């Protein structure tokens, strides 16, 4: 399964602008770029797991 990279690349400036000289579009091209390097180390939240846990709490309580 593919990994969805929500954090923009360090080299991504704006739509169509990349410091590496590529056609930057974060939602498609930058996520699959081999030069991708995240701007910050942020722990990504598993949204599906979070949603399921909230539903379990609501159903029990």
Rosetta blueprint (number, residue, H / E / L):
1 X L
2 X L
3 X L
4 X L
5 X L
6 X L
7 X L
8 X L
9 X E
10 X L
11 X L
12 X E
13 X E
14 X E
15 X L
16 X L
17 X E
18 X E
19 X L
20 X L
21 X L
22 X L
23 X L
24 X L
25 X L
26 X H
27 X H
28 X H
29 X H
30 X H
31 X H
32 X H
33 X L
34 X L
35 X L
36 X L
37 X L
38 X E
39 X L
40 X L
41 X L
42 X L
43 X L
44 X L
45 X L
46 X L
47 X H
48 X H
49 X H
50 X H
51 X H
52 X H
53 X H
54 X H
55 X H
56 X H
57 X H
58 X H
59 X H
60 X H
61 X L
